[in-house]
Amino acid sequence: MSKQERVHIYIDAGNFYHLVLKKLGIQETDFDFERFSIFLANGRTITKNGKRFYVGTVREKEGDEKSKIAMARQNSLFSALKKGEWEIKPSKLRLRTETVFIDKRVVDYQKIRKAGIDRIVFEKFREKGVDVKLATDLIVGAVDDQYDVAIVVSSDSDLVPAIDWVRFRFQKKKKVEYVGFSILDEHNPKNSTEPTLNLISKTDIKRILVRSDVEQFIIASLFKSKQEK
């Protein structure tokens, strides 16, 4: 591996949170993204504007204390990232109302229906456009010769067309490195994180990180208190 090799790091924040941080029981503000970027670069050169963080932005909802806390936490995260010269790529979080009907697919559905409940309506935030922004930056970065290797921290298969374009358009002059994760969900093994096979097959370099690889970047004071509990 050449130390002169230039890298760009692309982190899909929502994907990373749900597949990794949530499994470890921590928030983004409790994770050292700066040291993580150095680990990912692995001796290679991170170029200017080469650390990119794609994230859905939280908006405060009037009268909702949880949204206020979430917004404050995200602002704190953004401040820390900006100090490390990360490029923050925001996307809107869309609030969607979803309905779950109580039928045979639901455990103990008969008991629930006897209680007079035939459906559950809840609100859920979904990111809009993160994959498009990341895919566009992958292509633009290759065309503008901003990197030799694009390090993609996302298991979203929607990125495959952009990855294919970069790899085949530049015929090995540009490489794409997939960073996936294999993390057991101790509370629900069926919900464990596994790397995406499609991305493994479509990239030049594959790195699959396990729990111990990631835990070293948990902010020390928090990690210690978690261990002592």
JORA-V830820 format. One record per helix or strand. SS is the DSSP state (H for helix, E for strand). FROM is the first residue (numbers start at 0). TO is the last residue. Records with the same first field share a line. If there is no record, write none. Layout:
SS->FROM-TO / FROM-TO
//
This chain:
E->5-11 / 30-30 / 44-56 / 86-100 / 118-126 / 148-152 / 174-182 / 192-192 / 204-209 / 217-217
H->12-23 / 27-29 / 32-40 / 64-82 / 108-113 / 129-142 / 156-168 / 188-190 / 196-201 / 210-214 / 219-227
//
